[in-house]
Amino acid sequence: MKHIILSLNAGYSLHSLMQSNPNLSAQFELLGIDCKREVAVADRNQLITQISQSVKNNRLILILDNEPQIRAREILAQGFNKPLHQDAKALQNISEYFTRAGRMADQEFLKDAMIPKDAVALSEAGCPFAGFAMFYPTCCIALVPGTGATALRLIVNHLYPLLLKNLYPGAVMTDVPIREECVQDVQEYLERVKRRNPDFLPMLGGTSARPVLRLIAVKESRSQSAQCCNSFLEDLVSECGNVTTISGVGMKGIQAVEKNRKKINETLDFTNSRQFAASSKVNPTPAVLASTNFPKGSSSSLYLLDDDIDLDDDILNDIEYEDDEDLQEVSKSYHPKKAKKKQNNKRSKQQQWADDDVVAEKRSPIITLLLIVFIVVFLGSVGYLGQYYWKSAQNRTAYQSLRDVYNQTTLIAPQGYPKGYDKDFAALWELNNDTVGWISIEGTDLDYPVVQTTDNTKYYRTNFEGEYSEHAVPFVDAQADLKKPSENLIIYGHNIRTDGQMFNILKGYTKLDFYQQHPVIDFNSVYHKGKYKIISVFYTNTLSDHGKIFPYHEFINAQSNQETQNYIDDVLVRSIINTGVDVLPSDELLTLSTCTYEFKDARYVVVARKVRKGENDSVDTSKAQMNPNPLYPDVWYQLFGGTRPDESQLKANLPH
């Protein structure tokens, strides 16, 4: 299987994890997956480039995501035009993890329950993260979050069965319990036959008290795979005797296992390093299974990859198994006088498999037509994705070039250059006469020119060059006076979640450590240079249905110091971070506004005050802390819980 593994600051090597457990490697090698092919990805731009280059030529793209700032799941959702939605099972599993830990799940963690539409969640009980897999006719794109142990569980327990089911519809995977005293005989037999079939993998694992034989066959049809497993079991019992805890396996093969399987709603952990093979006298080989357990009260568990098995729910996890009780239960259901009848049933079952293949052949024209339709849809999605990523990269390059223009030294202003404008902006002004400033935050990618016109809608979807663009360009509110300046300068910018450009970087301020690393905003206008210390970061609503609207966007030119103080109080009580930066009504304010997606038409706002004349621009962030009780819009409490605090009391507690 042609594939690529993208590592987003994973902090571990999937290849190394696999190598420490040869049994895991064997299962992936059966599908032609070589975990050594890992590509490190450092930022959104690299991720977008890698996906656009890989999606056409690989059957599997596996993304190991341990870098929240890149927002890989949002990039995939946007790129493949599959909006994110909250998966109920993933949400339940993540909530269970926090319940066990005696903690409440915060909103950042609950975002990990969001998966693209039509994707399959990769989640299990008690796991703090959820990944997902998107299947197309010729490709699977899978995202697995978390660090080594968590990611490995999701890959082995959930992604691998899904790859078998969706990419190899003829595959069969079955688990057969083995008698403890027969383990050595089975191991020796596996050593002798391990290379006899390249599409078949027998593996011995489990624990010393509960050994299990797993058989995986990857043939063109399900009947061929089942027959392969059946023949192996019959040969095994013929040479080594009745090595299983299931009566009749020698005569009935895979059907005896299938008869006793039961649906189990738990997860089998194949990643336990204390695997049975590690203590064996036989060296671990691709013919040895990873650590596995099987269910209490069930003599076996068969996982045929067909419609009657939900692979998200029906994989086992560390369950007690009572061999003697299960053997007695099986014995009750087996009687020698019924052998002939069962043999006929076996022939009937084999004939049914053959009939299924004939029916499949008759349906092949329809399947071919559907496949063509799916491929056309897929190629259309790929084309859209490639175009989107190309535009994203083009936008990034364009603004990097504008930074070079801004850095140019201009000695003589061009003809028509407005009187009073700083000559630093002359080169940019020649390109666009609406240029009024440059905004940046040191150590981040927020580094853009700023424009202003008398119409706030002009640059809503227009870039610096005057062309249509979803990224657009940051612009100052039309009512603001940069020369005076106004008491509050408002700059609007888009939140481009899929590639982290424009004002999306501001969402980093939902984390205390990000604020502590970037507490100051640089905004140089054509009239004034300035640095601004952040005083507030908050969410607000624009729809009256979501509660009382805070009209932050209307505060630009204050009529009095008291009006300014009221605005300062309003933004401080809403701030999700208590920055500790003092602010006075006489300070010049800067407000950065962008859209956000926690609820419909939400806004995310960062407010800062200008460094005063003679004041040091450094900020002591050691005392900054997350606000335990900020004032959110009413809709926030409806969606995420909590109780709205008393606004007047919050303001009374502010330091003045």
C-alpha positions as CSV (number, residue, x, y, z in Angstrom):
1,M,0.0,0.0,0.0
2,K,1.5,3.3,-1.0
3,H,1.4,5.6,2.0
4,I,2.9,8.5,3.8
5,I,3.1,9.4,7.5
6,L,3.1,13.0,8.5
7,S,4.4,13.8,12.0
8,L,3.1,17.1,13.5
9,N,5.5,17.6,16.5
10,A,4.5,14.1,17.5
11,G,7.4,13.7,20.0
12,Y,7.7,10.0,19.1
13,S,8.6,7.8,16.2
14,L,5.8,5.4,15.1
15,H,8.5,3.2,13.6
16,S,10.3,2.9,16.9
17,L,7.1,2.0,18.7
18,M,6.3,-0.7,16.2
19,Q,9.9,-2.0,16.3
20,S,9.6,-2.5,20.0
21,N,6.7,-4.9,19.4
22,P,7.4,-7.0,16.3
23,N,3.9,-8.4,16.3
24,L,2.5,-5.0,15.6
25,S,4.9,-4.5,12.8
26,A,3.9,-7.8,11.2
27,Q,0.2,-6.7,10.9
28,F,1.1,-3.5,9.2
29,E,3.7,-5.1,6.9
30,L,0.9,-7.5,5.8
31,L,-0.7,-4.4,4.3
32,G,2.5,-3.1,2.9
33,I,2.7,-0.2,5.5
34,D,6.3,0.7,6.3
35,C,6.2,3.0,9.4
36,K,9.8,4.3,8.6
37,R,8.3,6.7,6.1
38,E,7.7,9.5,8.5
39,V,7.8,13.2,7.4
40,A,8.2,15.9,10.0
41,V,5.8,18.8,9.6
42,A,6.5,22.0,11.5
43,D,3.7,24.4,10.5
44,R,0.4,24.7,8.6
45,N,2.0,25.7,5.4
46,Q,4.1,22.5,5.4
47,L,1.1,20.4,6.2
48,I,-0.9,21.9,3.4
49,T,1.9,21.4,1.0
50,Q,2.4,17.8,2.0
51,I,-1.3,16.9,1.8
52,S,-1.7,18.5,-1.6
53,Q,1.3,16.6,-2.9
54,S,0.4,13.3,-1.3
55,V,-3.4,12.9,-1.8
56,K,-3.1,12.0,-5.5
57,N,-0.4,9.3,-5.2
58,N,-1.0,7.6,-1.8
59,R,-3.6,5.1,-0.7
60,L,-3.1,6.1,3.0
61,I,-2.1,9.5,4.5
62,L,-1.6,9.0,8.2
63,I,-1.2,12.3,10.2
64,L,0.2,12.0,13.7
65,D,-1.1,15.2,15.4
66,N,0.5,16.4,18.6
67,E,0.5,20.1,17.6
68,P,-2.8,21.9,18.5
69,Q,-1.6,25.2,17.0
70,I,-1.6,23.8,13.5
71,R,-5.3,22.8,13.8
72,A,-4.9,19.9,11.4
73,R,-8.4,18.6,11.8
74,E,-9.8,22.0,10.7
75,I,-7.5,22.1,7.7
76,L,-8.7,18.6,6.6
77,A,-12.4,19.6,7.2
78,Q,-12.0,22.8,5.1
79,G,-9.9,21.3,2.4
80,F,-12.2,18.3,1.7
81,N,-15.3,20.5,2.2
82,K,-16.5,18.3,5.2
83,P,-17.7,20.6,8.0
84,L,-16.8,19.5,11.5
85,H,-19.4,18.0,13.8
86,Q,-19.3,16.6,17.3
87,D,-19.2,12.8,17.4
88,A,-21.3,11.5,20.3
89,K,-19.2,8.4,21.0
90,A,-16.0,10.4,21.0
91,L,-17.5,13.0,23.3
92,Q,-18.7,10.3,25.7
93,N,-15.2,8.7,25.7
94,I,-13.4,12.0,26.3
95,S,-15.8,12.9,29.1
96,E,-15.3,9.5,30.7
97,Y,-11.6,10.1,30.7
98,F,-12.0,13.4,32.7
99,T,-14.6,11.8,35.0
100,R,-12.1,9.0,35.9
101,A,-9.4,11.7,36.5
102,G,-11.8,13.6,38.7
103,R,-11.7,16.7,36.4
104,M,-14.0,18.6,34.3
105,A,-13.4,18.5,30.5
106,D,-12.6,22.1,29.2
107,Q,-13.7,23.3,25.9
108,E,-10.3,22.8,24.3
109,F,-10.4,19.1,25.0
110,L,-14.0,18.8,23.9
111,K,-12.9,20.1,20.5
112,D,-11.1,16.8,20.1
113,A,-14.5,15.2,19.7
114,M,-15.1,17.1,16.5
115,I,-14.6,15.2,13.3
116,P,-15.4,15.9,9.6
117,K,-18.8,15.0,8.2
118,D,-18.8,11.3,6.9
119,A,-15.5,10.5,8.7
120,V,-15.2,7.6,11.1
121,A,-14.2,8.4,14.6
122,L,-11.1,6.8,16.1
123,S,-12.0,6.8,19.8
124,E,-12.2,4.5,22.8
125,A,-13.4,4.6,26.4
126,G,-11.2,6.6,28.8
127,C,-9.1,8.2,26.0
128,P,-8.6,12.0,26.1
129,F,-8.4,12.4,22.4
130,A,-10.3,11.3,19.3
131,G,-9.0,11.0,15.8
132,F,-10.8,10.1,12.6
133,A,-10.5,8.5,9.2
134,M,-11.9,9.7,5.9
135,F,-12.3,7.1,3.2
136,Y,-12.5,7.8,-0.5
137,P,-12.5,5.3,-3.3
138,T,-8.7,5.4,-3.8
139,C,-7.4,6.9,-0.5
140,C,-7.8,7.0,3.2
141,I,-6.8,10.2,5.2
142,A,-6.5,9.5,8.9
143,L,-5.7,11.8,11.7
144,V,-4.5,10.4,15.1
145,P,-3.9,12.8,17.9
146,G,-2.0,12.5,21.2
147,T,1.4,11.2,22.2
148,G,2.9,7.7,21.7
149,A,0.9,5.4,23.9
150,T,-2.5,7.0,23.1
151,A,-1.8,7.3,19.4
152,L,-0.6,3.7,19.1
153,R,-3.8,2.4,20.8
154,L,-6.0,4.3,18.3
155,I,-3.9,3.2,15.3
156,V,-3.8,-0.5,16.2
157,N,-7.2,-1.0,17.9
158,H,-9.2,1.2,15.5
159,L,-7.5,2.4,12.4
160,Y,-6.1,-1.0,11.4
161,P,-9.4,-2.8,11.5
162,L,-11.0,0.0,9.5
163,L,-8.2,-0.2,6.9
164,L,-8.9,-3.9,6.5
165,K,-12.7,-3.3,6.2
166,N,-12.6,-0.4,3.8
167,L,-9.5,-1.0,1.7
168,Y,-9.5,-4.8,1.7
169,P,-13.2,-5.9,1.6
170,G,-12.2,-9.6,1.0
171,A,-10.2,-9.8,4.3
172,V,-11.0,-12.0,7.3
173,M,-9.6,-11.6,10.8
174,T,-10.3,-14.2,13.5
175,D,-9.1,-14.8,17.0
176,V,-8.8,-18.4,18.3
177,P,-8.2,-19.1,22.0
178,I,-5.3,-21.6,22.6
179,R,-4.8,-24.1,25.4
180,E,-2.0,-23.0,27.7
181,E,-0.2,-26.3,27.6
182,C,-0.2,-26.3,23.7
183,V,1.5,-22.9,23.3
184,Q,5.0,-24.3,22.6
185,D,3.6,-26.7,20.0
186,V,1.7,-23.9,18.2
187,Q,4.8,-21.6,18.3
188,E,7.0,-24.3,16.7
189,Y,4.3,-25.0,14.0
190,L,4.1,-21.2,13.2
191,E,7.9,-21.1,12.8
192,R,7.7,-24.0,10.2
193,V,4.9,-22.5,8.1
194,K,5.4,-18.7,8.6
195,R,6.4,-18.1,5.0
196,R,3.9,-20.3,3.2
197,N,1.4,-17.6,2.2
198,P,2.2,-13.9,1.6
199,D,-1.4,-12.9,2.0
200,F,-1.9,-14.8,5.3
201,L,-0.6,-13.9,8.7
202,P,-0.9,-16.3,11.7
203,M,0.2,-14.7,15.0
204,L,0.4,-16.0,18.5
205,G,0.0,-13.6,21.4
206,G,-2.0,-12.8,24.5
207,T,-0.7,-13.6,27.9
208,S,0.9,-16.7,29.3
209,A,-2.4,-17.5,31.1
210,R,-4.6,-16.5,28.1
211,P,-2.8,-17.3,24.8
212,V,-4.6,-16.4,21.6
213,L,-4.0,-17.2,17.9
214,R,-4.9,-14.5,15.5
215,L,-5.4,-15.2,11.8
216,I,-5.5,-12.5,9.2
217,A,-6.1,-13.4,5.5
218,V,-6.2,-10.8,2.8
219,K,-7.5,-12.4,-0.4
220,E,-9.6,-11.1,-3.2
221,S,-12.8,-12.4,-1.8
222,R,-14.1,-13.1,1.7
223,S,-14.7,-16.8,0.9
224,Q,-11.1,-17.2,-0.2
225,S,-9.9,-15.6,3.0
226,A,-12.2,-17.7,5.1
227,Q,-11.0,-20.9,3.3
228,C,-7.4,-19.9,3.9
229,C,-8.0,-19.5,7.7
230,N,-10.0,-22.8,7.7
231,S,-7.3,-24.8,6.0
232,F,-4.6,-23.4,8.4
233,L,-6.7,-24.4,11.4
234,E,-7.4,-27.9,10.1
235,D,-3.6,-28.4,9.3
236,L,-2.7,-27.1,12.7
237,V,-5.0,-29.5,14.6
238,S,-4.0,-32.3,12.3
239,E,-0.4,-31.9,13.2
240,C,-0.5,-30.7,16.8
241,G,-3.8,-32.1,18.1
242,N,-6.7,-30.2,19.6
243,V,-4.7,-27.1,20.7
244,T,-7.7,-24.8,21.1
245,T,-10.3,-24.4,23.8
246,I,-13.1,-24.9,21.2
247,S,-14.3,-28.4,20.5
248,G,-14.6,-29.2,16.8
249,V,-12.1,-26.8,15.4
250,G,-10.2,-29.6,13.7
251,M,-13.3,-30.8,11.9
252,K,-15.2,-27.6,11.5
253,G,-12.4,-25.0,11.2
254,I,-13.4,-21.4,11.2
255,Q,-17.1,-22.2,11.5
256,A,-16.5,-23.6,15.0
257,V,-15.0,-20.3,16.0
258,E,-17.7,-18.3,14.3
259,K,-20.4,-20.2,16.1
260,N,-19.2,-19.2,19.5
261,R,-18.4,-15.6,18.8
262,K,-20.3,-12.9,20.8
263,K,-20.6,-9.2,20.3
264,I,-18.3,-7.4,22.8
265,N,-18.6,-3.6,23.3
266,E,-15.1,-3.1,24.6
267,T,-11.7,-2.5,23.1
268,L,-8.8,-4.9,22.7
269,D,-5.5,-3.3,23.5
270,F,-2.9,-4.6,21.1
271,T,-0.2,-2.2,22.4
272,N,0.6,-3.9,25.8
273,S,4.4,-4.4,25.9
274,R,4.0,-7.4,28.2
275,Q,3.1,-9.6,25.3
276,F,3.3,-13.4,25.5
277,A,5.8,-13.6,22.6
278,A,8.4,-11.6,24.6
279,S,8.7,-14.4,27.2
280,S,8.8,-17.2,24.6
281,K,11.8,-19.3,23.8
282,V,11.0,-18.7,20.1
283,N,12.4,-15.4,18.8
284,P,9.6,-12.9,17.9
285,T,8.9,-13.0,14.1
286,P,6.2,-11.7,11.8
287,A,4.3,-14.8,12.7
288,V,3.8,-13.7,16.3
289,L,0.7,-11.8,17.4
290,A,0.7,-8.7,19.6
291,S,-0.6,-8.8,23.1
292,T,-4.3,-9.7,23.0
293,N,-7.1,-10.9,25.3
294,F,-10.5,-12.4,24.7
295,P,-13.8,-12.1,26.4
296,K,-15.0,-13.6,29.6
297,G,-18.0,-15.8,29.0
298,S,-17.1,-16.4,25.3
299,S,-15.0,-19.3,24.1
300,S,-13.8,-17.2,21.1
301,S,-14.2,-14.0,19.2
302,L,-14.3,-13.9,15.4
303,Y,-14.0,-10.6,13.5
304,L,-15.2,-11.1,9.9
305,L,-15.1,-7.8,8.3
306,D,-18.7,-7.6,7.1
307,D,-21.7,-5.5,7.7
308,D,-22.9,-7.2,10.9
309,I,-19.8,-6.1,12.9
310,D,-19.3,-2.5,14.2
311,L,-15.5,-2.3,14.4
312,D,-15.7,0.9,16.4
313,D,-17.4,-0.9,19.3
314,D,-16.7,-4.6,18.9
315,I,-13.0,-4.9,19.6
316,L,-12.0,-6.4,23.0
317,N,-10.1,-4.8,25.9
318,D,-8.3,-6.5,28.8
319,I,-11.2,-8.8,29.9
320,E,-11.0,-11.7,32.3
321,Y,-11.4,-15.2,30.6
322,E,-12.3,-18.4,32.5
323,D,-11.0,-21.2,30.3
324,D,-12.6,-24.1,32.2
325,E,-16.1,-22.5,32.4
326,D,-16.0,-21.6,28.7
327,L,-14.8,-25.1,27.7
328,Q,-17.6,-26.7,29.7
329,E,-20.1,-24.3,28.0
330,V,-18.9,-25.2,24.5
331,S,-18.9,-28.9,25.3
332,K,-22.6,-28.8,26.2
333,S,-23.4,-27.5,22.7
334,Y,-21.4,-30.3,20.9
335,H,-22.7,-33.8,20.4
336,P,-21.0,-36.5,18.2
337,K,-24.4,-37.7,16.7
338,K,-24.8,-34.2,15.2
339,A,-21.5,-34.4,13.3
340,K,-23.0,-35.5,10.0
341,K,-25.6,-32.7,10.1
342,K,-23.0,-30.1,10.9
343,Q,-20.8,-31.4,8.1
344,N,-23.6,-30.8,5.7
345,N,-24.1,-27.3,7.2
346,K,-20.4,-26.7,6.5
347,R,-20.8,-27.6,2.9
348,S,-23.9,-25.4,2.7
349,K,-22.0,-22.5,4.1
350,Q,-19.1,-23.0,1.7
351,Q,-21.6,-23.2,-1.2
352,Q,-23.2,-19.9,0.1
353,W,-19.8,-18.2,-0.1
354,A,-19.4,-19.5,-3.7
355,D,-22.9,-18.2,-4.6
356,D,-22.0,-14.8,-3.0
357,D,-19.0,-14.6,-5.4
358,V,-21.2,-15.3,-8.4
359,V,-23.7,-12.6,-7.3
360,A,-20.8,-10.2,-6.9
361,E,-19.6,-10.9,-10.4
362,K,-23.1,-10.2,-11.8
363,R,-23.2,-6.9,-9.9
364,S,-19.8,-5.9,-11.2
365,P,-21.1,-3.5,-13.9
366,I,-23.1,-1.6,-11.3
367,I,-20.2,-1.5,-9.0
368,T,-17.9,-0.3,-11.8
369,L,-20.3,2.5,-12.6
370,L,-20.5,3.5,-8.9
371,L,-16.8,3.4,-8.6
372,I,-16.4,5.7,-11.6
373,V,-18.9,8.1,-10.0
374,F,-16.9,8.0,-6.7
375,I,-13.6,8.5,-8.5
376,V,-15.0,11.6,-10.3
377,V,-16.3,13.0,-7.0
378,F,-13.0,12.2,-5.3
379,L,-10.9,13.9,-8.1
380,G,-13.2,16.9,-7.8
381,S,-12.5,17.1,-4.1
382,V,-8.8,16.7,-4.8
383,G,-8.9,19.5,-7.3
384,Y,-10.7,21.8,-4.9
385,L,-8.3,20.9,-2.1
386,G,-5.3,21.5,-4.4
387,Q,-6.7,24.9,-5.5
388,Y,-7.4,25.9,-2.0
389,Y,-3.9,25.0,-0.7
390,W,-2.4,26.7,-3.7
391,K,-4.3,29.9,-2.9
392,S,-3.2,29.6,0.7
393,A,0.5,29.3,-0.2
394,Q,0.1,32.1,-2.7
395,N,-1.4,34.4,-0.1
396,R,1.4,33.7,2.4
397,T,4.1,34.4,-0.2
398,A,2.4,37.7,-1.3
399,Y,2.4,39.1,2.2
400,Q,5.9,38.0,2.8
401,S,6.9,40.0,-0.3
402,L,5.0,43.0,1.1
403,R,7.0,42.8,4.3
404,D,10.1,43.1,2.1
405,V,8.6,46.2,0.4
406,Y,7.8,47.7,3.8
407,N,11.4,47.2,4.9
408,Q,12.7,49.2,2.0
409,T,14.2,52.6,2.9
410,T,12.6,55.5,1.0
411,L,14.5,58.8,0.9
412,I,12.3,60.7,-1.5
413,A,8.5,60.3,-1.2
414,P,6.6,59.5,-4.5
415,Q,4.5,62.1,-6.2
416,G,1.2,62.6,-4.4
417,Y,2.3,61.0,-1.2
418,P,0.1,62.5,1.6
419,K,1.7,65.2,3.7
420,G,2.5,64.0,7.2
421,Y,2.7,60.3,6.3
422,D,5.8,58.5,7.6
423,K,8.1,57.8,4.6
424,D,8.4,54.1,5.8
425,F,5.1,53.5,4.1
426,A,6.0,55.2,0.8
427,A,6.7,52.0,-1.1
428,L,3.6,50.3,0.1
429,W,1.5,53.4,-0.6
430,E,2.7,53.3,-4.3
431,L,1.2,49.8,-4.5
432,N,-2.0,50.7,-2.7
433,N,-3.1,54.2,-1.7
434,D,-5.3,52.9,1.0
435,T,-2.3,51.8,3.1
436,V,-2.4,53.3,6.6
437,G,-0.1,51.0,8.7
438,W,1.5,47.8,9.6
439,I,0.6,45.4,12.4
440,S,2.7,42.5,13.8
441,I,3.2,40.4,16.9
442,E,6.8,39.4,17.5
443,G,7.4,35.7,17.4
444,T,4.2,34.9,15.4
445,D,3.1,34.9,11.8
446,L,0.9,37.9,12.3
447,D,2.7,40.4,10.1
448,Y,0.5,42.3,7.7
449,P,-0.1,45.7,6.1
450,V,-3.2,47.6,7.2
451,V,-5.6,49.6,5.1
452,Q,-8.5,52.0,5.6
453,T,-11.2,53.5,3.5
454,T,-14.6,55.2,4.1
455,D,-16.3,51.8,3.4
456,N,-15.8,49.0,5.9
457,T,-17.0,46.4,3.3
458,K,-14.4,47.2,0.6
459,Y,-11.7,44.9,2.0
460,Y,-14.0,42.3,3.5
461,R,-13.0,39.9,0.6
462,T,-10.3,41.9,-1.1
463,N,-6.6,41.6,-0.7
464,F,-3.9,44.2,-0.7
465,E,-3.6,44.0,-4.5
466,G,-7.3,44.7,-4.9
467,E,-8.2,41.1,-6.0
468,Y,-10.8,38.8,-4.5
469,S,-9.5,36.8,-1.6
470,E,-10.9,34.8,1.3
471,H,-7.9,36.0,3.3
472,A,-8.4,39.7,2.5
473,V,-6.3,42.2,4.4
474,P,-6.7,43.8,7.9
475,F,-8.4,47.1,7.8
476,V,-9.0,50.0,10.3
477,D,-12.6,50.9,11.0
478,A,-13.7,53.7,8.7
479,Q,-14.8,55.9,11.7
480,A,-11.3,55.9,13.3
481,D,-9.0,58.9,13.1
482,L,-5.4,57.7,12.9
483,K,-3.9,61.2,12.9
484,K,-5.6,62.5,16.0
485,P,-5.7,59.6,17.0
486,S,-9.1,58.3,18.2
487,E,-9.3,56.9,21.8
488,N,-9.8,53.4,20.3
489,L,-8.5,52.1,17.0
490,I,-10.3,49.1,15.8
491,I,-8.7,46.7,13.2
492,Y,-10.7,43.9,11.6
493,G,-9.2,40.7,10.2
494,H,-10.3,37.3,9.1
495,N,-9.9,34.1,11.2
496,I,-8.5,31.7,8.6
497,R,-8.6,28.5,10.6
498,T,-7.4,26.1,7.9
499,D,-4.0,27.6,7.4
500,G,-3.5,29.9,10.5
501,Q,-3.1,33.1,8.5
502,M,-4.4,36.6,9.2
503,F,-6.0,37.0,12.7
504,N,-6.3,33.3,13.4
505,I,-3.1,33.7,15.3
506,L,-4.9,35.7,17.9
507,K,-6.8,32.6,19.0
508,G,-3.5,31.6,20.6
509,Y,-4.4,34.0,23.4
510,T,-6.9,31.5,24.7
511,K,-3.8,29.9,26.3
512,L,-2.0,31.6,29.1
513,D,1.5,30.5,28.0
514,F,0.9,32.0,24.5
515,Y,0.0,35.4,26.1
516,Q,3.0,35.2,28.3
517,Q,5.2,34.8,25.3
518,H,3.5,37.5,23.2
519,P,2.1,40.2,25.5
520,V,2.7,43.1,23.2
521,I,1.3,44.1,19.8
522,D,3.2,46.4,17.3
523,F,1.1,48.7,15.3
524,N,2.8,51.5,13.3
525,S,0.4,53.8,11.4
526,V,1.4,56.3,8.8
527,Y,1.2,59.0,11.5
528,H,2.4,57.2,14.7
529,K,4.6,54.3,15.8
530,G,3.4,52.3,18.8
531,K,3.6,49.2,20.9
532,Y,0.5,48.1,22.8
533,K,0.2,46.0,25.9
534,I,-2.7,43.5,25.9
535,I,-5.3,44.1,28.6
536,S,-8.2,41.9,27.6
537,V,-9.1,38.9,25.4
538,F,-12.8,38.1,25.2
539,Y,-15.7,36.5,23.3
540,T,-18.9,38.3,22.4
541,N,-22.0,37.9,20.4
542,T,-23.6,39.8,17.5
543,L,-27.1,38.3,17.5
544,S,-29.7,39.5,20.0
545,D,-31.0,35.9,20.3
546,H,-27.7,35.0,22.0
547,G,-28.2,37.6,24.8
548,K,-27.4,41.3,25.3
549,I,-24.9,42.5,22.7
550,F,-21.8,44.3,23.9
551,P,-21.2,47.0,21.2
552,Y,-17.4,47.1,21.4
553,H,-17.2,48.0,17.7
554,E,-19.0,51.3,18.4
555,F,-16.5,52.6,20.9
556,I,-14.1,54.7,18.8
557,N,-14.3,58.4,19.7
558,A,-15.2,58.8,23.4
559,Q,-17.0,61.9,24.6
560,S,-15.5,61.8,28.1
561,N,-13.0,60.0,30.3
562,Q,-15.9,58.3,32.0
563,E,-17.1,56.8,28.8
564,T,-13.6,55.4,28.2
565,Q,-13.5,54.0,31.7
566,N,-16.8,52.3,31.2
567,Y,-15.5,50.7,28.0
568,I,-12.3,49.6,29.9
569,D,-14.4,48.0,32.7
570,D,-16.6,46.2,30.1
571,V,-13.6,44.6,28.4
572,L,-11.8,43.7,31.6
573,V,-14.7,41.8,33.2
574,R,-15.1,39.8,29.9
575,S,-11.4,38.9,29.6
576,I,-10.5,35.3,29.8
577,I,-7.0,36.3,31.0
578,N,-6.2,38.6,33.9
579,T,-3.1,40.2,32.4
580,G,-2.3,42.5,35.3
581,V,-1.5,45.4,32.9
582,D,-2.8,48.7,34.3
583,V,-4.9,50.9,32.1
584,L,-6.2,54.5,32.4
585,P,-8.9,56.4,30.6
586,S,-6.2,58.6,29.1
587,D,-4.5,55.6,27.4
588,E,-4.8,55.1,23.7
589,L,-6.5,51.8,23.0
590,L,-6.1,49.3,20.1
591,T,-8.8,46.7,19.5
592,L,-8.3,43.7,17.2
593,S,-11.5,42.0,16.1
594,T,-12.1,38.7,14.2
595,C,-14.8,36.1,13.8
596,T,-14.8,32.8,15.7
597,Y,-16.9,29.6,15.6
598,E,-17.8,28.6,19.1
599,F,-21.4,29.7,18.2
600,K,-23.1,31.4,15.2
601,D,-21.7,34.9,14.3
602,A,-19.4,34.9,17.3
603,R,-16.6,37.5,17.7
604,Y,-13.2,37.1,19.3
605,V,-11.6,40.4,20.5
606,V,-8.1,41.4,21.8
607,V,-7.8,44.8,23.4
608,A,-4.5,46.5,24.2
609,R,-3.3,49.9,25.4
610,K,-0.4,51.9,24.0
611,V,2.9,52.0,25.8
612,R,3.0,55.4,27.5
613,K,5.7,58.0,26.8
614,G,8.8,57.1,28.9
615,E,7.3,53.7,29.9
616,N,9.3,50.5,29.2
617,D,7.5,48.3,26.7
618,S,8.3,45.0,28.6
619,V,5.6,43.3,30.5
620,D,5.9,41.2,33.7
621,T,3.7,38.3,32.8
622,S,4.6,36.1,35.8
623,K,1.5,37.2,37.7
624,A,-0.9,36.8,34.7
625,Q,-3.5,34.1,35.2
626,M,-6.6,32.7,33.5
627,N,-9.7,34.5,34.7
628,P,-11.8,31.9,36.6
629,N,-15.1,33.7,36.0
630,P,-15.1,35.9,32.9
631,L,-18.4,37.3,31.6
632,Y,-19.5,35.4,28.5
633,P,-22.5,36.0,26.3
634,D,-25.7,34.2,27.4
635,V,-25.4,31.7,24.6
636,W,-22.0,30.5,26.0
637,Y,-23.6,29.2,29.1
638,Q,-26.4,27.5,27.1
639,L,-23.8,25.6,25.0
640,F,-21.0,25.0,27.5
641,G,-22.6,25.1,30.9
642,G,-21.8,27.3,33.9
643,T,-23.6,30.2,35.5
644,R,-23.5,33.8,34.3
645,P,-21.9,36.0,37.0
646,D,-23.3,39.3,38.3
647,E,-21.8,41.9,35.9
648,S,-22.1,44.7,38.5
649,Q,-20.3,42.7,41.1
650,L,-17.5,41.9,38.7
651,K,-17.0,45.6,37.9
652,A,-17.0,46.4,41.6
653,N,-14.2,44.0,42.2
654,L,-12.0,45.6,39.5
655,P,-8.9,47.5,40.7
656,H,-9.1,51.2,40.0
